[in-house]
């Protein structure tokens, strides 16, 4: 599996994550190096959404900024996880495809454990219809934002 990894800081835990991804037998795809959190989240999200990576891991001081940015990419479900149970649940029940971590809170050992749980947990097939309800299609592409700044959203619950 290819796992995109991005961080807005070169904290030691980021290297621990890269090493753990490789130790688990996956390919590390470094994304958005030396970029700020918005670019990190967006670029890792795009790598996953466009198929250049199967999953993503994003890091910033709180983890919230990169999670918010990644979740702006259509098809991305980034989850900020601080423990094993949350990481496993994010995969099992929400089909999260990007793991967000806080550089402030996450020790090397916790980072390894959370990453293992996230990568090692499969989606519960019974949750697929529930997960599908949060997906929607944005008309057009991210690169073709209308001059008005308004994007039409298609979603079954929004139909009249």
C-alpha positions in Angstrom: 0.0 0.0 0.0 1.2 3.6 -0.7 0.7 5.9 2.2 1.1 9.7 1.7 2.8 11.4 4.6 2.8 15.2 5.1 3.6 17.5 8.0 4.1 21.2 8.4 7.0 20.6 10.9 10.0 18.3 10.8 9.2 17.0 14.3 10.9 13.7 15.3 7.5 11.9 15.4 7.2 12.4 11.6 10.3 10.4 11.0 9.0 7.8 13.4 5.8 7.6 11.3 7.8 7.2 8.1 9.8 4.4 9.6 6.7 2.7 10.9 5.0 2.9 7.6 8.0 1.3 5.9 8.4 -1.3 8.7 4.7 -2.4 8.2 5.7 -3.1 4.5 4.1 0.0 2.9 5.6 2.6 0.6 6.0 6.1 2.1 5.0 8.9 -0.3 6.3 12.2 1.1 4.0 15.0 0.2 4.1 18.8 0.7 7.5 18.9 2.4 8.4 22.3 3.8 4.8 23.6 3.3 2.3 25.1 5.8 -0.7 23.1 7.1 -3.2 24.1 4.5 -1.0 22.8 1.7 -0.1 19.7 3.7 -3.7 18.7 4.2 -4.8 19.6 0.7 -1.9 17.9 -1.0 -2.1 14.7 1.0 -5.8 14.6 0.5 -5.3 15.1 -3.3 -2.7 12.3 -3.4 -5.3 9.9 -1.9 -8.3 11.2 -3.8 -6.4 11.0 -7.1 -5.0 7.5 -6.5 -1.3 8.4 -6.0 -1.7 7.0 -2.5 -4.1 4.5 -0.9 -4.1 6.3 2.5 -2.7 9.4 4.0 -1.2 10.7 7.3 -1.1 14.4 8.1 0.5 16.2 11.0 0.5 19.7 12.4 0.8 21.2 15.9 -2.8 20.4 16.9 -3.8 18.1 14.0 -7.0 20.0 13.4 -5.7 22.3 10.7 -4.4 19.5 8.4 -7.6 17.5 9.1 -9.8 20.4 8.1 -7.7 21.1 5.0 -7.6 17.4 3.9 -11.4 17.2 4.4 -11.9 19.9 1.8 -10.8 17.4 -0.9 -13.7 15.5 -2.3 -13.7 11.9 -1.3 -11.4 12.4 1.7 -12.5 11.4 5.2 -9.7 12.6 7.5 -9.9 11.8 11.2 -8.0 13.4 14.0 -7.0 10.4 16.2 -5.3 10.5 19.6 -5.6 6.8 20.6 -5.9 3.3 19.1 -9.6 2.9 19.7 -10.4 6.2 17.9 -8.1 5.3 15.0 -9.7 1.8 14.6 -13.2 3.2 14.9 -12.5 5.9 12.3 -11.5 3.2 9.8 -14.2 0.6 10.8 -17.2 2.9 11.0 -16.2 5.9 9.0 -13.9 4.5 6.3 -11.4 7.3 7.2 -8.7 7.4 4.5 -6.5 10.1 6.1 -5.1 9.9 9.6 -4.5 13.3 11.3 -2.2 13.5 14.3 -1.2 16.3 16.7 2.5 16.9 16.9 2.0 18.5 20.3 0.2 15.5 21.9 1.5 12.5 20.1 4.5 10.6 21.4 6.5 8.3 19.2 5.0 5.2 20.8 1.5 6.5 20.6 2.1 7.5 16.9 3.2 3.9 16.1 0.2 2.4 17.9 -2.3 4.7 16.3 -0.8 4.2 12.8 -0.9 0.4 13.2 -4.5 0.5 14.3 -5.5 2.9 11.5 -3.7 0.9 8.7 -4.6 -2.5 10.1 -8.4 -2.0 10.5 -10.8 -2.7 7.7 -14.1 -1.0 7.0 -17.2 -2.7 8.3 -19.2 -3.5 5.2 -22.4 -2.9 7.1 -21.4 0.7 7.4 -21.0 1.3 3.7 -24.6 2.7 3.2 -24.1 5.0 6.2 -20.7 6.2 5.0 -22.1 6.9 1.5 -24.6 9.4 2.9 -21.7 11.9 3.7 -20.3 11.7 0.2 -21.4 14.3 -2.4 -20.3 15.4 -5.8 -19.1 18.9 -6.4 -20.0 20.2 -9.9 -16.8 21.0 -11.8 -13.3 20.6 -10.4 -11.2 22.1 -7.7 -9.2 23.9 -10.4 -12.3 25.4 -12.1 -13.9 27.4 -9.2 -16.6 29.7 -10.7 -15.9 33.4 -10.5 -18.8 33.8 -8.1 -17.0 31.4 -5.7 -20.3 29.4 -5.4 -20.1 25.7 -6.1 -23.2 23.7 -6.8 -23.5 20.6 -4.6 -25.5 17.5 -5.7 -26.7 15.3 -2.8 -29.9 13.2 -2.5 -30.9 14.9 0.8 -30.6 18.3 -0.9 -33.0 17.5 -3.8 -36.4 19.3 -3.7 
